[in-house]
Amino acid sequence: MFAFPSLVTALTLLVYLILTINVGRARSKYKIQPPAMTGDPDFERVVRVQQNTLEQIVFFLPLLWLFSFYVNPLWGAGIGAVWLVGRILYAWGYYQKAEKRAIGFAISSLSSMALLTGAIIGIGLTIWNSFNTP
């Protein structure tokens, strides 16, 4: 039952790996030597995509698994897949122009909120049922 959320987790980590590799490629392209994190605005956008995705993964992955465990793994994986598509659209848009990141950010944020809401309700119902089961 948990193969689908596992697949979404693996794909999320793969996308993150690609975004991290893109930072290294951008360092070379824009001649930004470590530890510098600023310079060319095109480089800074690539770094922000990677950093923001890392920030969001910390929120997303626990929610994916809590929702999958307490609500439904198929629904969790489906919402998680939407989150992942949102992250890809976010990266693709942001690489072009900062203003183009909004749609992808909105998709992934709304997906996270759905997972959070479902997880809280699922956990709450589980606790409620544990007190009301003879």
N, C-alpha and C positions, 0 to 999 in steps of 0.2 A: 504493500500500500504506500510505502514511503519512497518508492523509486522515483516518482515524479518530482516531489520536492527536492530529492537528492540531485536529480538532473538539473533542476533550476539552480541549485546551489553550485554545482560544478560549472555550469555555464556562466553564472555570475562571476565566479573566480577566474574563469577564462577571459571574460570581457575585461575584468580588472587587470589581468596580466597584460593584455594587449594595450590597455591605456597606459600602463607603466612603461612598456616598451616604447610607446609613442613619445613619452617624455625623454627617454634616452635618445631617440632619433631626432627629436626637436632640439635637444642640447647640441647635437652635432651640426644640424642644419643652421641654427642661429648662432653657433659658436658661443654658447653660454657654459662656462666651466663650473663644475661643482666647487664650492657649495652654493654658488649664486642661484637665486630663485627668481630673479627679475632681469629685465633687459628688454628684448624685443617683445612687443605686445602679442605677437603671434605665439611666441614661446610661452608667455604667461598664461594664455588661454589654454594651451595644452596641459600645463601644470595644474591649472584650476580644475579642469575636467577630471584629472586623476585624483586630486585631493578631495574634491567634492564627492566624487564617487566613493572614495574610501570612507568619508564621513557618513555617507548614506548607507553603506554596507553595514556599518556598526549598528545601525537602527533596523535595517531591513532583515538581515539574516535571522536574528532571534524572533522577530515577528513572523517570518515565514514558517519557522518551526513550531512556534507556539500555536499559531492558527492551524497548521497542519495536524498537530497532535490533538488539540482541544475541539476543533471544528470539523475539518475534513481535509485530507491530504491532496485530493484532486483539485478542490477549490483553491487550496493554498498554493498549489503549483500553478494553477491558471492565473491567479492574481499575481503571483511571483513572476510569471512569464511576462505579464503586462508591465510590471515594474522594470524588468530587464529591457524590454523594448523601449520604454521611456528613457532609460539610462543611455541606450545607444543613440536615440534621437537627440538627447541632451548633448552628448559628445559631438555628434555629427554637426549639430547646429552651432554649438559653441566654438568648434574649430574654425568655422567660417566667420562668425561674427557674434559678439557677446549677446546681442539682442535676439539671436536665433535659438537661444537655449531654453526659452520659456516653455514651449510646448512639451518638450521632453521632461523638463523639471516638473511640470504640472502632472503629467501622466504618472511619473514615478512617485511623486508626493501623494497623490490621491490613492494610488495602490497601497502605499505604506499605511495611510490612514484607514483604508478598508481592512488591512491585516490587523492593525492595532485594535480597531473596534471589534472585529470578530474574535480576536484572541481574548480580549477582556470579557466579552460576553460569554465565550466558551468556558473560560476559567471560572467565571462567576457561576454559571449554571452547574459546572462540575462540583464546586464547593457547596452550592445550594442543595444539590441532589445528595451529596454525601451526608448532610445533616437531616435530610428528609427521607432517607431510605432505612427501613427497619433492619 
